[in-house]
Structures are given as C-alpha cells and as structure tokens.
Amino acid sequence: MSQPARDPLGPVMLDLEGTRLTADEADLLCRPEVGGVILFARNVDSATQVRKLCDSIRQLRPTLLIGIDQEGGRVQRIREGVTRLPTMRRLGRDMDSRPDETRRLCQDTGWLLGMEMAACGLDLTFAPVLDVDGGTSTVIGDRSLSSSPEVVTTLAGALIDGLHEAGMVAVGKHFPGHGGVSADSHHELPVDGRPLEALRAHDLVPFERLAARLDAVMPAHVVYSDFDSRPAGFSPAWLGMLRESLGFRGVIFSDDLSMAGAASAGTPAERAQAALSAGCDMLLVCNDRQAALEVLDACRDHRTTPRLSKLRFGRARPSLESLSALSRWRRLHAHLEAMG
C-alpha cells in the first residue's frame, strides 16, 4: 500500500513493535490520521539497522515524521554505531569555571547529535531538555543541564544552535518545567503546587527565552495547581500562554497519552480530544496499541496544521559511513565518549 507524494500529515505519532515493520504496522501507518513514528530501544539494534527501518517506513509513506528520544546519558535509544553521549548534567558541569568552552561543547554536541540522527534516517530527536533541576525529580535529574535557569537557557540555546547547524529541528521539553516534582508522570500524575510567579522566575525561564528558537515543544503531564487543575498538555491556559505570551510559533507535541500522568483526562479518545482542544498539534500514543487505535478513530475528522511538515529533515542526509570522514565529528566523538 502506498500514499501519494503530496500526503498531509495526520495528528498521531505511533510506536512500533520491533526492529522491522510488520504487515499490520504497514497498514496502520497508511491511515491518514497518522503523521509520525517514534522509535524506542526495542526498535533498535544498531544505527545501520535504524537507517534501514526508517528507509522502509519512507518507502511506504515518504511524508511521515520519524522521531526518537536521543538525549544522552540514560535516555539514548541508539547506542551502537553512534556516539554514546554523556548526561546533560555532565555537559554543563564546568559552566562556572569554563563558560566559553562549555558553551562551545554544547553547540558541538548538538551538531554531532543532529548529524548522527539525520544519518540514522530520523527527522527529529526530542531534545533538548529545558527542565531546570530542582533536586527532587528522579525522572529528570541528570537529564537537566543545571539547577540554574540561566545556565539551562544558555547551554540549551547552544544545543539548539548545533542542532540547527546540522539541519535538525529542536524540540524543547517538558513545558513549563518538570524538574520541581518528585513524582514520575510515567507512573502517576505529579502536582506542582508552587505559585505561578515562582514558576515564572525559575522553571519557565528557559522556555520563555528560547521559544522563538524552538521548532517544537512538548508539555509535561504535570498539574501546576496554582494556575490550572489540568496537566499542562491538556490545558488551554498553559498552551495559550506558550503561544501568546511566549510567542511560540512551532509544533506542540503531547507527551505520551498512554502515560499514567495523562489518565486524568479520561479514555484514550477523550485524552486525544482534550490535548487537541488545548492546542497540541501532534499526539504521541505509545506502548498501547488498543489505545492508539481509539485515538486514531477519534482523530478522523481533525484538520492538521501545515506546521508539521516543517519538522522534516530538509537536507541531503549524510551516510553513517561519511561521518567518520569529518574531522569535527572524529574529534567530538572521541571527546564525548571519554566524558561518558
């Protein structure tokens, strides 16, 4: 089954079972409600295999966006055939003593990450993390660049510059900041009770200052009870602030609608409608095929935004083999692996 070349993207991003497309998945990806695929560790043997998987998806439907979580540290789905990146906290560790060198390293890391993901066949990695480490969040922790909003802003900005230099888009997460709660939204619904002004002065700083440079944003499945009783990804107030006060013009991805932190919004279909009504452009539904089918059915009449097509990798893709011919890649690869 194939789709025409001028094929609009639907609002749903799905996952896959394994390292190759199954016949059922091939049929599913041809549904017009589908706009993308997200890969997990179970879909990965090596960088070369990921490139083949992405090529097979594009042979089926060339327009689909293909994304992955490749941040570095413990959140790095592809490990064989690419650079094993240090944690974001490790990247930012020397900011006080060597600020210029640290900024350059972050920009170089963004470039290397973008080049490697493009060579693997991907359109985007869900990075950088803009959460400010509040010292209590185990799910964020060393995924954050720093406990300082100013440092996160500066170094995440450098990562964005590097991603853009490689031709890769930047996806900031988890708006308006997941670093101040101890609960993990994969397993429960966290509630952050801090006043809005405290959030504005701390967690929101990187999003506010980098909004114009981000191509996409992912909101958190966290309730910020001083501002809204709904999790941010289902909140017209939060996503309205992102669009209107912060001036963000890119794509808004929901976080995974199958996570426990999303359950308060109802059934999978109700979660989908709530996220779309709040202002999300694309919905992630992972690790629950029945929920994904319910979301697809719920989105049959949804009109999608042309913003989505701007996330496609728009350059000639490098090959994985060609990266080692670049002196910049060789230098960074050795340096970053030694840091890990």
N, C-alpha and C positions, 0 to 999 in steps of 0.2 A: 504494500500500500504506500502511496506517495502523496505529497501535498504540492500544490503549485508553488512556483518561486515566490510570488507575492502572497505570502501567507501570514496574516496577522497573528500576533502572539496572544494566547489566552491568558487569564489571570492566575493560573495554578501552576506551581512548581512541584514536581513529584520526585520520589526516590525510586531506586531500582533494587532488585533482589541480590544480584551478584555481579560478577566481572564481565558478563556478556548479556546482551539484550535477549530476553525470552520472546517467544511469539506473542504471548499475551501482552507483554510490555510494549512491543512494537505497535500493536493495535491501539493500546491505550494512549501512546504518545501522539497518535494521529487524531485524537479527539481535538476539536477546535478550542476547547476550554483550556487545554494545556499550553503553557508558554515556556516551560523550562524543566530542567532536570537538575537535581542536586545529588552529588556523589558523596558517599560515606566510605569509611575504611573497608567495609565489606565489599565494596566495588573496586577495590584497588589491590593489585599485586605489585605493580611497578609503574613507573612513569610511561614506559613504552606501551604497556597494556592499556593504561588510561587513554593514551592518544588513540589507540585502535578503537576503544569503546566510544570515545567522542566522535571519531570518524564514522562509526556505524550509526550513531544517532543522527548525524548530519546527512548521511546518505538517505535516511528515512525521511527526515524533515529538516532541511537546512537552516530554518529560521530559529529553531529552539535555542534558548539560552541554556548554557551548561555552567553550573557553579559548584563550588566546593568550599569547605572551611579549611583553609590552609594559613594559619596564623603564625605557627612556630611553637616550640615547646610541646606541651601535651595536646594541643589542638593542631595536628598536622596529619591529614589523611594520607598524603602521598609521602613515603619515606625512602623508597628505593628508586634511584635514578635521578633524584633531585637533591638539593642542599637540605640538610637537617638543620633547621633554623633554631636559634636559642629562643628562650622565652622573651616576651616583650619587656618584662621587668629587667632581664639581663641586658637587653639593648639599651635601656635607659639608665642603667646603674651609675654610669660615670658622668651624668649630665652636670653635676655640680663642679666636678674637678676638670672636666674636659668638654665643655659645652659644644664648641665648634666641631670637634672630632665626632662627638656623639650624634649631632645633627646630620653630619655627612654620612655616618654609618647607617642611620635610619633611612636616609634617602637612597643610599646604595642598596640597602636591604629591600626596600620597596621595588626598586628597579629589577633586582635579581628575582624576587618573588613574581613580579609581573611577567618577566621573560620566561621563567620556568613554567608558569601556569599556561601562558599562551602556547608554549611548545608542547605542553601536555594536551592541548586541544580545548582548553577551557576559556570561557568568556569572562569569568569573574571569580574572585575569591572573596568571601565575606570578611573583609578586613579593610581598614584597621579597627581594632577595639579602641573605643573612645571612653570607656568606663574609667573613672578615677578610683583607684584602690582605696577603699575605706577601712581596710584592715580586718573586716569581718566576713567577707564573701569568699567562700571556698570555690564557688563556680567561676568567679573572676580571678581573684588573687593575682598570681604572676602572669596572667594574660594581660593585665594592665601595665602600661608603660611607667606609671608612677602614682604616688599618693598625692601629687601636686597637680591641680588643674592646669597650671601654666606649663608645666613640663609635658603633660599629656598633649596639650594643644600644640606645643612647638614640635614635639617629636612625631606625633601623628600627622601633622602638616608635612613634615619631611617625608614620611612614608607615602603620603598621598602624592607628593611631587614625584617620588620614584616610581610609583605605580603608573602615573600618567606618562612619565618619560618612556616607560616600556609599552605604552598603548593600552594599558589595563585600567579599568574603572576602579573607583574606590567606594567601598560600602562601609559606612560608619555604624557601629553598634555599641551598646544597646540603648537607644534613646528612651528617656532623658538621663540614663545612668543606672547601671545595675550594681555598682560597687559598694553601695551602702547598706545592703541587706545580706543577712547570713543564709537565708533560705535559698534553695536551688529551684528555679522555676521549671526545671525538667520534672521535678517530683512533687512540688507544691506551689501554691500561689504566695509569693513574697509580698509583704506590705511594708512600705517605707513611709513612716509617719512624720518625717521631718517637714518643717514648714516650707512652703514654696520658695520663700526668699533664701532659705539655706540651700536649696537645690540650685537656685539661680546663681548663687555665689560660688558654687563648688562643682557639682556634677554636670550641670548644663553648660559650663564654660566652654569645653572643647566643641560641643555641638553648635553653640551659638557662633563661635569664632570661625569654625570650619565649614559651616553649612553651605556657603557659596562655592566651596571647592569639592564638595562631595557629589558623587554621581547617584548614590543611593544611600538610604538609611534603613536600619532595622530597629523598630521599637522593642522595648522589653515587655515580657509578661510579668510586670510588677505593678501593683497598685500603689500610687502615691496619694495617700488618703487625704492630705490637706488640700489637694487640687481636684481630684476626681475619684469616685468609688470604683471606676473601671480600670482594668490593666491598660497601660499606655497604648498598646497595639489595638485596643478596641475603643479608644477614647477620642471622639471628635475634638475635645478640648485640647488634648496633648498634640494630636496631629495637626490641628488647626494652628496651634502655637508654632509648630515646626514650619508650616507653610507660610503663615502670615507674619509672625513676629521675627522668626529667624530667617525668613526669606528663602527657604529651601525649595528648589525647583526640580529636583530629581525624582527618582523612583523610591517609593516606600514599600519595602518587603515586610510582610508579617513574619514574626518568628514562627516556629513550627506550631501549627494549630493542634497537633496531637499531644503536645506537652501538657503536663498536669496544670501548669500555670494558666493555660487557656480554657480549662474546663468550665470555669465560672460563666463563660459566655454561652453555654448550652451545648446542643448537639453539634456534631461537625458542620452540618449545614448552617446552623444558627451562628456558629463561630465565623464561618466564611462571610455570611451576610453582615455580621457586626463589624468585622475587620474592613470589608469593602465600604460599608457605610461610614466608618470612621475616617477613611481616607487612604487605606492601603491600596497599592496598585497590583501587587502580586502576593499570592498566598502560598506559603510552604506547608505541605501536608506530608509528613514522613513517618515511616515505621508503622503504618496502619493503613493497609490497602482498602479496607472497607470504608474507613473514614474518608480516604481520598476519593473514592467513587461517589460518596454522598456529597462531597464538596464540588466535584465536577458537575454533578446533576444540578446542584444549587446555583452554579455559575453559568448555566446555559444561555441565559439572556443578558449576561453582563457585557457591557461595551468596554473594551480595553483602551488603554491610553497609548498613544504613539511614543511616549517616553520610554517604554520598554525596549524598543528597537535600538535606542541609543546606547544600550549596555553591551551590545555585541562587540567582540574584538574586531576592530575595523582595519587592521593591517595584515600584510602577508605574515603568516605565522612562521616563526623560526622552527627549525627542527631541533630535537633534543641533542642530536649529534653536533649541530653547529654552535651550540652554546660554549662548548669547551674550546672553540677557536677564538673566543673573545677574551682578551687579557683581563678585562674588568671582571668578567664572570669568574675566571680562574682565581684571581686574587681574592674576591669576596667569598667564593665557595670555600676556599681554604680557611679564611679568617673566621667565617661564621660557624663552620663545623668545629673549629678549635674552641670557640666560645661556648658551644653547647656542652 
